[in-house]
Amino acid sequence: MGDPVEDGPIEATSEPADSPVALARIAAAGDSVATAKLLRHCAPRLGRVVRAVLGAAHPDVEDAIQQSLIGFVQALPAFRGDCDPIGYATVIAVRTAVAARKRSRTEQTRRDDGVDADAMACRRESPSEAAIAQKRKEILRDLLAELPVEQGEALASRVVLGWSLEEIAAHSGAPLNTVRSRLRLAKEAMRRKIEGTSGLLEALEVQP
C-alpha cells in the first residue's frame, strides 16, 4: 500500500489560519510552529490508536507513537488538504502500530521456540471474563501482525477504530471494492485462526 492519499500539493483554502487543514499546509512548507500545533492536535488520537492496536502494555507503544508522529510529518507534502489531517494521521498510526506488532510477534515466536506446549496452554487458561476478553484482543492483535499489511490496516481500521467501509476507503485512498476485498481476506484468515473457538468471531464484531 502506498501513501494514505495520492501525492499532490496541499491546495490553498479559505480555512481559518489556525484550522488543522491550514496548519497542515503551513507545516508541510517547513514551519516549525505550525508543525508543533498540528502535532498537539493529532497526538492524543494517534496515541489512542497505537495503544488500541498494540495493547497499552506493549513495550513498543511509546516508540510506535513517536514513529507515527514522525511519519505523519514526513507525509504532509502528500496531503491534499481536503479533509481533517487527523484522519490521514490515523492511517499512518495504524500502519506503524501494525508493523510494530508484526516485529514483536516475530521476536516472541522466536523466544517461544522450544517452550513446553502444556506450559503455554496452562498460561493461557483463565476463568475470568476480563481475561477472556483480553485474550480475544490479543488474538486480534496477533492476527493483524500475521496478515499482509493492507489487510491488517483495513481490519484495524474497521474493528479497532470502528470506521465504515467508506471511511476506510477515503482515508486510505483505496477503492471501496478493494477495501471490501481486503476485509474479506482478513476475515477468512481470522476464521482459520480461530476455527473451533465457538462465538469468538462474532465477539470480535467483524462485520462485512
Residue pairs with C-beta under 8 A, 6 or more apart in sequence:
1 95
1 149
1 150
1 153
1 172
1 174
2 173
3 75
3 78
3 173
4 75
4 78
4 88
4 91
4 92
4 171
4 172
4 173
5 78
5 79
5 80
5 88
5 173
6 78
6 80
6 173
7 77
7 78
8 78
8 80
9 77
9 80
10 24
10 25
10 28
10 76
10 77
10 79
10 80
10 81
11 80
11 81
12 25
13 21
13 22
13 25
13 81
15 21
15 22
16 22
18 37
20 38
20 41
20 42
20 84
20 85
20 86
21 81
21 83
21 84
21 85
23 34
23 37
23 38
23 41
23 85
24 34
24 38
24 76
24 79
24 81
24 85
25 81
26 34
27 34
27 35
27 38
27 73
27 76
28 76
28 77
28 79
35 73
38 85
39 69
39 72
39 73
41 85
41 86
42 69
42 72
42 85
42 86
42 89
43 65
43 69
45 86
45 89
45 90
45 93
46 65
46 68
46 69
46 72
46 89
46 90
46 92
46 93
47 65
49 68
49 90
49 93
49 94
49 97
49 160
49 161
50 61
50 64
50 65
50 68
50 93
50 96
50 97
50 100
51 58
51 61
52 160
52 161
53 93
53 94
53 97
53 98
53 101
53 141
53 144
53 156
53 160
54 60
54 61
54 64
54 97
54 100
54 101
54 104
54 141
55 61
55 137
55 138
55 141
58 64
58 100
58 101
58 104
59 104
60 100
60 103
60 104
63 100
64 96
64 97
64 100
65 93
67 96
67 100
68 89
68 92
68 93
68 96
68 97
71 92
71 95
71 96
72 85
72 88
72 89
72 92
72 93
75 88
75 92
76 85
79 85
79 88
83 170
83 171
87 167
87 170
87 171
88 171
90 161
90 171
91 153
91 157
91 171
91 172
94 153
94 156
94 157
94 160
94 161
95 149
95 153
97 156
98 144
98 145
98 149
98 152
98 153
98 156
99 149
101 141
101 142
101 144
101 145
102 144
102 145
102 146
102 152
104 145
105 142
105 145
105 146
106 145
112 120
124 135
126 132
126 135
136 200
136 203
136 204
139 193
139 194
139 200
139 204
140 155
140 159
140 190
140 204
143 155
143 186
143 189
143 190
143 193
144 152
144 155
144 156
145 152
146 189
146 193
147 155
147 186
147 189
148 185
150 174
150 182
151 182
151 183
151 185
151 186
151 189
152 186
153 172
153 182
154 168
154 172
154 179
154 182
154 183
154 186
155 182
155 183
155 186
155 187
155 190
155 206
157 163
157 167
157 168
157 171
157 172
158 165
158 168
158 183
158 206
158 207
159 204
159 205
159 206
163 171
165 176
165 179
165 180
165 183
166 176
168 174
168 179
169 175
169 176
169 178
169 179
172 179
174 182
180 208
183 206
183 208
184 208
186 206
187 201
187 206
187 208
190 201
190 204
190 206
191 201
194 200
194 201
